[in-house]
Amino acid sequence: MVVFIRKASENLHVLEVVFFRNLLAVIVMLPILRSTGLAAIKMKNKKLFFIRAFVGAIGMIAGFTCLTLIPLAQATAISFSQPLFITIGATLFLGEIIKARRIAAIIVGVIGMLIIVQPGFSGFSFGIILAIISALALSINALIVKKLTLTDTPQAIIMWMVIMLIPITLITAVPVWQWPNLLTWLYLWGIAILGTMAHFAWTKSYAMAEITSLEPIGFIKLPIIALLGWMIFSEIPGTWTWIGGFIIFMSTIYISHRETKAADSLKPNDGAQEPKL
């Protein structure tokens, strides 16, 4: 999907790419809606849906735009900071307690992100700023989705997201509007189909497992994106991208490990005897 975003943006303004990603995604989901019925997309927590749409629009616009301004591998490596933001957000909004070792891991992860930017901020650019904004917005989005999975179906979470984003992204697309050519239409449909499939799988996984246990799986994106960026766009990731990405990876793995241990400690011991009264 990242490759298709970059290719579509070569002939169409990225704000239009964002709009068509949502418009075509609704069309892609119509067969699913037909099989499940309208009851499956009933909103039970409307306030969170609207907040998520606003935050999601910011994250999507920033994320799509940064892919047109900086190397794909660099944008992907910066996105690895999402678990760090998620951990901080879980503390601020969900009341989770962060202990000293997790705080240290977050600090190390932030250092890794700064290394990707390059020491001394010599490589700091508007594209990097947008990548960080996207990571922050998508982290908030992830926390909201986790909350929504307790009350709403994955179909509702996905369908209402794209429906609400259509008018929001249309407003930003109108000033730069032009009709896509045939090849760009193919890229746009690819974005919508792959994005919807990924969104559905992502939302379903959040309903089945803890966020922190899922995030490390996303690190497989870096070598894949690096390979595709090299093959299609002749982009060779810099040393700082790999070093910073690895540091963020290790800090996130540690946070996930601590989350798993904490969750296990709360589980009842099946072999333990009940206390005598």
Sequence and secondary structure as in RCSB ss.txt:
>XXXX:A:sequence
MVVFIRKASENLHVLEVVFFRNLLAVIVMLPILRSTGLAAIKMKNKKLFFIRAFVGAIGMIAGFTCLTLIPLAQA
TAISFSQPLFITIGATLFLGEIIKARRIAAIIVGVIGMLIIVQPGFSGFSFGIILAIISALALSINALIVKKLTL
TDTPQAIIMWMVIMLIPITLITAVPVWQWPNLLTWLYLWGIAILGTMAHFAWTKSYAMAEITSLEPIGFIKLPII
ALLGWMIFSEIPGTWTWIGGFIIFMSTIYISHRETKAADSLKPNDGAQEPKL
>XXXX:A:secstr
 HHHHHHHTTTS HHHHHHHHHHHHHHHHHHHHHHH GGGG  S HHHHHHHHHHHHHHHHHHHHHTTTS HHHH
HHHHTTHHHHHHHHHHHHH     HHHHHHHHHHHHHHHHHH GGGTT  HHHHHHHHHHHHHHHHHHHHHHHTT
TS HHHHHHHHHHHHHHHHHHHHGGG     HHHHHHHHHHHHHHHHHHHHHHHHHHHS HHHHGGGGGGHHHHH
HHHHHHHH     HHHHHHHHHHHHHHHHHHHHHHHHHHHHS  TTS     
